[in-house]
Amino acid sequence: QVQLVESGGGLVQPGGSLRLSCATSGSILSMWTMGWYRQAPGKQRELVAHITINGNTNYADSVRGRFSISRDNTKNTINLQMNGLKPEDTAVYYCNSLPPLSPYWGQGTQVTVSS
């Protein structure tokens, strides 16, 4: 059974950094393109970044140049390094495959950017 557990969120000032981590079980990383998504209050969930099995990455325009997604196949984790955080980055962040599979949405991790 696949489980995705997000961690690393918190409260940070504008311009600060956070590193999110998504722990997976099973062989998910070897089979799927993985993505980080976020959902802000009152908004739809959106794809922020994704990484393919081969390590190719892509980012939403709103985070390109500030966020970096990576995968560690030995630890079965997907990471999201977030630099230059802005108040509009405030959201609950989730990891899932791309396209996402409904049963695998986890609890997410809250990121709040505020002074």
Number of C-alpha atoms within 10 A of each C-alpha: 5 10 16 21 19 25 17 16 18 14 15 18 14 17 14 14 18 18 16 23 24 24 16 20 14 10 11 19 22 12 10 15 20 25 27 26 21 22 19 17 9 6 9 9 15 14 20 23 24 25 23 19 15 8 13 11 16 15 19 13 9 11 17 12 12 13 20 19 24 20 19 11 14 7 11 16 19 25 21 23 14 19 17 15 22 17 15 12 20 20 21 18 27 28 32 28 22 17 11 16 9 9 9 16 16 16 14 21 21 21 22 21 20 16 9
